[in-house]
């Protein structure tokens, strides 16, 4: 099949790799413009662009899809299908209607539950036991198109959003490959979404980071792992903000919300429901991320100290 691929971050790379290895004719790759990164603000290409160049595929990086230039490029390429995976731009109607087989999207959730930009993170923050990847036909609405194929994975009690992301990225490649194969065979089935079952999963920002120690241990633990590796949960310890990267639920009996009840070899903090979490990785201001044990070797935290 003649395919144009649209994607930008690491999540999309396994999907592009798969359709290349499946032997499809990749006419071109659309991705976001290069962006400055790091302290030196070095202009850095998106991971999908690097993969495309490595495979000798033409790369297009339009600033907008709305001015007609991208449409003209796509008309010349004349794809049978446009496959979209975490591209980061909304496709106008004239592009959606262009390919013979339409435009399909690989979405990192079990639709219709989480629509929007951050389904992986919100599934972890909300304590879901399962998530997955859904392929769907694209339409004007946000993640509202007919579903095609869904595959699921379990979310472990201590899985972080980053770990779930990596597993779903690989699963997404399987879903995309199977979706295209069934389209070619004419056996693909469309399933209409039930809008009443959907929720919106907005982009994460740093306003979500502060931990409320009055919440339950499970809620706090889910927040910590859902915000890992970015933007990372935060707390105030001895009037300084620290980042809390990893935690687990503890069997210790709690006391007051935010109180450190153990700090010899393990850093255990009481939560609002009388249960506790153990902080496994922490980062002080101006310091590197480290294990709680290493942190406690360099910084004495008295039992009875409070996280805020």
Phi, psi and omega in degrees: 000143177275118189232139163257130181255135177236119180190166184226301190273184179306323183305326185276344187298313179301327177295316178295315178303319184293314183289336172292311182292334177288350175091012178286157179272102182273105186287332182180162178236128173257132180212168181291155177299154174303146182230148177290138180223158176076177182296330180272002181049048180283130180296120189236131179286150175296153179305323180295323178297317180299319179294318180296314180298317179301330182259010176070030181260136179297135182246135177238134183229062182293143176290331181216152173257004189261351186266003177093342182293315180296322179299318180295320177298315182293325177298320179291322179290326176054060181286152170285330186211143168249123179254124186243126179221104177052047180288315179097008175227148177275131181275126176295162183302319184296332175280319179302326185269359187285309188286153178304315181263007178082196179242132177241152182235142172258115186246133188274058172197170173273095181296151006268017191301306182242111170256153178114194195276337189228054183295326182295310183296319182289330176295325178285314179302323182277359176076024179297146179269347184213147172214191182179195179230137178236132168267145183208155169287142181268142173221187185294327181291163181280104178058037184254357186291167180300135179281151180242291182230136176234133172235145187239159171223158174274149174253119179286162183301330183248008178295135174269164177301325179296319179291319178295319177307312184295321179290321179290329178300316178291318179297323179301324178296320177296317181295317179297314181300314180293321180299314180295319180299316180290330174296315181295324180280347182076020183254003182293140180245136179263134179237120181290140178282146173266103184301333182291344181263001187269150170228158181263131178249093186289162175304142177283150171214173188288350176293341179278348193290319185300133178278135172261105185289353175282347178283169182291159179301319181295317179298317180293315179300317179296323179294315181301313182285331178288336179262010177255127015267356180210140006270359174082127178295149181229159175213164177252123179234119182052047175068014177234141180283131174238153175263135179250107187273320185219148179209175168207160178287142182247153176272356179296150177272131186278177177229242180275152182303126177084000183280134174283117182256346173213136180208025178278291176250337180236148180255102186242130187235136180280145181242179189293340181262012180083000175258176188229158166242152170256124176278124184261324179223136186217158182218118177279161178302132178074009182238175179269158171298136182209166177293155178299324179298315178295321179300316183290336176293327183262342183222113180286126175243115181288141171298139186098351172290151182246134163279141179237000000 
